[in-house]
């Protein structure tokens, strides 16, 4: 499911044709979007492989920034699925296909540091954060120039 299908308030109406940044009608998107409409969005890589979907968006309350998207990958019907905290700045919104793109091979994602839905990591731990950002080749927002 994509953000347009979750748009209960009409935020992402388009004037005509396919949604792009240039033809979004009045409304906040696509540079500002409702978090609730993004949960459940599909994530693909640049090879057009399905990497899963966004289960949660983690906000850094002190800075007011989005820190991570929690992505589910693998499993079948919710069984055996693994969760991954993907740095928000590793994702790109594809407004044409209405999904997110993560530049990572499917095999590399399968080997990424992940966690079980019943045992979340301490996302405030700087060591954990550095490991995640190193893995995805991103810089934590608080460290960005």
Secondary structure as GFF3:
##gff-version 3
##sequence-region A 1 145
A	DSSP	three_ten_helix	21	23	.	.	.	ID=ss1
A	DSSP	alpha_helix	35	38	.	.	.	ID=ss2
A	DSSP	beta_strand	42	44	.	.	.	ID=ss3
A	DSSP	beta_strand	50	60	.	.	.	ID=ss4
A	DSSP	beta_strand	65	73	.	.	.	ID=ss5
A	DSSP	beta_strand	82	87	.	.	.	ID=ss6
A	DSSP	three_ten_helix	88	90	.	.	.	ID=ss7
A	DSSP	beta_strand	91	94	.	.	.	ID=ss8
A	DSSP	beta_strand	99	102	.	.	.	ID=ss9
A	DSSP	alpha_helix	106	110	.	.	.	ID=ss10
A	DSSP	alpha_helix	126	136	.	.	.	ID=ss11
A	DSSP	three_ten_helix	141	143	.	.	.	ID=ss12
###
